[in-house]
Amino acid sequence: MHPNANRTPSDAEEDAQEQRNRQLQELLNELRVAMPGVQVLFGFLLTVPFQQRFAQTSDAQKTLYVVTLCSAALATALLIGPSALHRVTFRARQKDFVIQFGTWEFLAGIAALAVTMCGAVLLVVSFLFSGPTPIAIVAVLAVVYLALWFGIGVWRRLRGKSA
């Protein structure tokens, strides 16, 4: 049995290489969670213009659709980016860069995903309702995404919470 097999790793106990390996593995696992949703949403958005009722959309809805589609494409690029970067730099002693830049790509990717999801919901709801209802629904969703995906983590980091 390995002498460290029963220990619970913490940043202080891990050597630098173990820490980088763990951080990279965590980043890649987080990307695996986000990607299926982005792929399904992007695929859905690619089919929308081919639906019969799309011709009934207003110019504003068509603009919203294009922004949402481009945001989905950007989210896809950003969320696939860390895996591609890891593969391109494999064995080039670039792990620290991959972790740092990959983390930035992941955070930017989920921000683009939030924009995509809000845009998709706004497009659908604006097709069903008029007035302030679509904006109110999307505003609530945007607050939920910001709070759950960014706000709680930022708040805890600012307060210095580690557990």
N, C-alpha and C positions, 0 to 999 in steps of 0.2 A: 504494500500500500504506500502511496506517495505520502511523504511526511506532512504535506499541507492539505491532504484530502478532506479533512474534517473542518477546516477553518472556514469562516465566513469572510469573504473578501471585502475589504473596504479600500478606499483610495489610499489610505495611509499604509496598509499592509501589502498592497500589490506593488510589484516592481513596475517600472515604467512600461516595459513591453507588455506585461500582462494587462495593465490598465488600458493601453492603446488597443490591444486585441479585444478586450471586453467592450470598450466604447464603440469600436467599429462594428462589432457584432450587434450591439444594441441599436445602433443607427440603421443598419441593414434590416434588422427585424422590424423596426418601426416603419420603414419604407414598405415592407411587405404587407403591413396592415392598411396603409393608406392607398396603395396602388389599385386594388380591385375596384374600389368605389370610384376612383377617378376614371378608370378605363370604362366602366359601365356608363357613367355620366357622359363622358366624351363620345362614346358610341351612340348613345341616345341623341345627343345634340347633332351629331353628323346626319342622322336620319330625319330630323325635324323638317327641313325645307322640302322634303319629298312627300310630305303629308298633304292631303287635299286642302285642309283648312289653313295651311300656312299662307296661301294667297290672300286670305282675309285679314292678315295682320297689318297693322298700321306701319308707317315709316319708323315711328319711334320703337315699336316692337321689333322691327327688323334690325334696327341699330342695336337694340338691347341683345338680340340674338347673336349678332356678330361679335359684340363685346364678350358675351358669355362664352361663345365658341372659342374665341381667341384666349380667353382666360383659362378654359379647360385645356387647350393645347399647351399653354404656358405651364399650368400645374403639372401636366404630364411630363413635360421636358424637365422641370425642376425636380420632380419626384423620382424620375429615372436617372437623373444626373449623377447622384452619389454612387450608384451601382456601376455606371459606366466609368466614372472617374476612378473608382476602385480597381476595375478591371484594367483600364489603360495604364494605371500607375503600379500595377501589381509587381511586387519584388523590386521596386525602384526606391524603396525607403522613403515613401511619401505618405505614410500612414497618418502622421499628425496633420498634414495638409488635407488629406481626404476627410478626416474626422471634422476638422474646422470648417472647411468649405462645404462638405456634405451636410453638416448641421445647418449652415446658412441656407443651402438649397432646399433642405427639408422644410425649414420654417417658412421660407418664401413660397414654397410649393403648397403648403397648407393654407397660407394666406390667399394664394391664387385659387385654391379649391374653395375657400369660403366665398370669394367673389363669384366664382362659377355657380356655386349652389344657390347663393342669393339671386343671381341673375336668372338662373333656370326657374326658380320658384316665382320670381317676379314676372317672368314671361308667361308662365302658365296661369298664375292668379290674375294677371292683367287681362288675360284673354277671357276669364270667367267673370270678373267683377270690374266695376269702374269706381271712380272716386278714390278715397284715401285707403280703402281696404288693402289693396296690394302692397302699398308702401308700408302700412302699419305691420302687416305680417312679415315682410322682409326685414323691417327694422328690428323686430323682436328676434328673428332668426340671426341677424348680424350680431346683436348683443350676446346671444347665446354662444355663437361661434367664438367671438372675441373673448368672452369670459372663460369658457371651457378650454379653448385651445391655447390661449395666451395669457389672459388676465390672472387666473389663479396661480399659474407658475411664476409669472413676473412678480405678483404680489408676495408670494412666499420667498422668492429670491431677495426681494428688497427688504423683507423683514428678517432675513438671515435664518430662515427655518431650514434645517437639514433633514428632519425626519417627519 
